[in-house]
Amino acid sequence: MTGASRGIGRAVAAAFAESGDRVAVHYSSRRDEAEVTLRGLAGEGHTLVGGDIASSAGAAEIVEAAVAGLGTVEVLVNNAAVNLPHPLPSTGYDEWEEAWRRTVDVNLLGTAHVSYCVARHMIEKGVPGRIVNVGSRGAFRGEPDHPAYGATKAAVQAMGQSLAMSLAPYGIGVASVAPGFVATERVAGRVTDEVRAQSPFGRVAEPAEIAAAVRYLASPEAVWSSGAVLDVNGASYLR
């Protein structure tokens, strides 16, 4: 899975390992944290994979390394993402352009390229696999301070639906989860009482709750949910 060094990615990796699966733990720059994830996984046979999915060549190399380490890839979880603040009223044009370029390269194109390489591997090997994208509530609710993040997550979720139709004849299911705020290191400074109050539960999600949804969508039982975008936001945004 991509972006597994901490937060949601670490929780998803742990959930798969606890189910007896072997996991390729991907990281871009946080190798030390990815190694912590790897050491904490139940079972054996896991592998560590580094690389920048923002590069098309890097995305292909990541998948090649994962296949080499595991032998085959049956499930892809697209979790790697960046979330750079760039509110339009207070952001300079150069900074605005850079935020959009970086966010699109990682969140959208990186996800697309990794998905392509894994799907082609599944097709060639005859693997009835699963692809699960980690999207966002922000794709529907809006992200005023992070518009590129909201836009790319909407695009990833739409791409997942297109791939669900394209890959179904090969037995490959594709779905997405759309979390709201999650108690991770990345957003700790943004989780205020006001944010918690967005959900009638009065809190934000735990990473394990998102991981449980991902694990379900990756299961054989969830094949008829292919094409779905599953809201996992504690009723903080209803559509």
Secondary structure, DSSP 8 states (H G I E B T S, - for coil): --S-SSHHHHHHHHHHHHTT---EEEESS-HHHHHHHHHT-SSS--EEEE--TTSHHHHHHHHHHHHHHHSS--EEEE---------GGG--HHHHHHHHHHHIIIIIIIHHHHHHHHHHHHHHHT---EEEEE--THHHH--TT-HHHHHHHHHHHHHHHHHHHHHGGGT-EEEEEEE--B--GGGGGG--HHHHTTSTTSS-B-HHHHHHHHHHHTSGGGGGGTT-EEEESTTSS--
